[in-house]
Amino acid sequence: MMLRSVLARFQKQSPVTVMAQVGLDRALESAWLDNLFEEFRERQYTRELLFSTTVDVMSLVALGLQPSIHAAAQARKGLEVSLAALYAKINGIEPGLCRALVACSSERLKAIALEVQSKQVGLVPGYQVLVVDGNHHPATEKRLAALRGFRGTALSG
């Protein structure tokens, strides 16, 4: 019950954040990751460190929540292997497994992406808007005032 109220508050204040979190949780579900590892691994094996744990630690760094693998490993509670074992597991991840992770997780999220695209309304009728840039270029102009009207680069001398 408490989780629902917290989730409802976040949905109101930041719905995109909640959608991204749910999407990542769906795409990188622990049991699914470990099954994927068993299916596509060639030389690697699982002893104590699960592939899902490795992905979890790496995702903390990739999403900018931790500055390094070392910091992410220290912040994660319940990591029962040495830092050297974690680095060895990361360094040993096979390219075929990475390809399978990208392909299969995108396949899992395809239905969500199609649903979002079907409900998307164009920003400008009749035009396809690719990027909405929030920068205000005149406010960020860094050229010398005398050269702002000149289209070329500053002249030497």
Secondary structure as UniProt FT lines:
FT   HELIX           2..13
FT   HELIX           15..27
FT   HELIX           30..40
FT   HELIX           51..62
FT   TURN            63..64
FT   HELIX           69..75
FT   TURN            77..78
FT   HELIX           83..91
FT   HELIX           95..118
FT   TURN            125..126
FT   HELIX           137..140
FT   HELIX           145..147
FT   TURN            148..149
//
